[in-house]
Amino acid sequence: MIEIKKIHFIGLSNVLKPKIVLENLQEMKSLKDKKVEYITDKDEGMVVDFCKKNDINIILVDHENLDSNINELKEKNADLLICLGWNRRITRNVLDIYKKAINCHGGLLPDYRGNRVYMSVYANIPEEYGATIHYMTENYDDGNIIKQAKIKLFLEETPLVIHRRICELTALILPESIRLVEEEYTGEIQKGKARFFKPLSRKMMDTIRNENIERIRLGQKKIITPHKEWDL
């Protein structure tokens, strides 16, 4: 068993994902037996406001060079690092501070790797989408899968609704994922076809979405947003 008493979440200060996840965890009282701190880039923003209202300690770090804060992070003596949307690579030096480090990804790995993939989900209109919690490595969206959750995609869903549902799924499976980490579950190796989706502008997202809706109406094959793919 790995004893996890203190958790460091890491994410940006003014984005929706960590706010939704932390709100849901708070409402479910899922981490009431854990000490929680939030590592972030600025002392203002919607996530920071939530943390301050709920007595979650804020740790400010250098967004461009997290390694420069290693000594400070070590002194906090946290057991688990949970990434909730940090948009910079986290080096092995930082990961090694913790007993374990996991990432909350908004796609069904190994598919839909990348940042803000909910935009590609909206444009591509797959039958389902979801969230993955996996062990972190130095490579983006890599590492063994601890737990996944998926749901049906409805045409009525907007990009914001898709994003919110992914965040809520993440919060639902995170407590069980933490328990599995404590039990030293090693996770499942990512297998099959991996696809990394490139960031989209809103204009491109809407253009491809509209084209795919017409293709669905005509019974034609959908087009897919720009991506790279390879076999694992």
Steps between C-alpha positions, in 0.01 A plus 500: 500500500602858431381741766364820344431766759579811300419578136636771273273593211670697224316715246462850366340771711216609276369207297183298529625141532665512845218715637234249393698200623581655837140620545365153434751336733404750769127433453554123514729538804729254323827627644390594850773278651775654282691826529474684167711783353483661157811579295437775248647782295327814633340631817173589327238325294188284539688197637697711746178664619344157557804379692508807723129462582552135591823530701714327237856628524641655180861434393622747238767371263687609189276402210792488255746320729333280760837342581605827665241429772614146577640579845181678605285212376716244680454687827121463466535119538204406281452136402310527171509746210181531292514701178177682415603696192858625531605599148875456539706182508563375854851360523615181668670715767160630610318167465759330720410729793180299545425138578277498191381748236183470291340703224131572433461498123188606313505223241476122472868410477683392298258684271447875518836598641579872512372819661136614485400187310136566587509741204599216266234280658239766420626534142551130427171384658613156621241266649648538850761691695632508853783543749813308596708502816850364445843491658720786388825469311708777345309446174163665445195276553721196546514250785285211614124553522352482850134563419278625217140610463309556178160630397293533182539817297177681410479741207332755727815536712702820466881511547448640850258222593744237372782660698291518818386139468861385458598692814211352696591149384855567617379597846283187520786257425778686681428375857504137384818569303669635812394189690649281226825696521506441875455129435799515262298413192741541209236573237457375144754570229362717221449283192363532149485810281604829657378829353635841598263782403640840421347812661208650307385854450132550570447581132657171386308308766167644383585451132583131542203448729258645244655295221465182706137567584429527124699182434300315766179620333623370164631171639860591413820433693587775748822700475738512796676804644881525448687233695792261505445127555719201569481146635610429855 
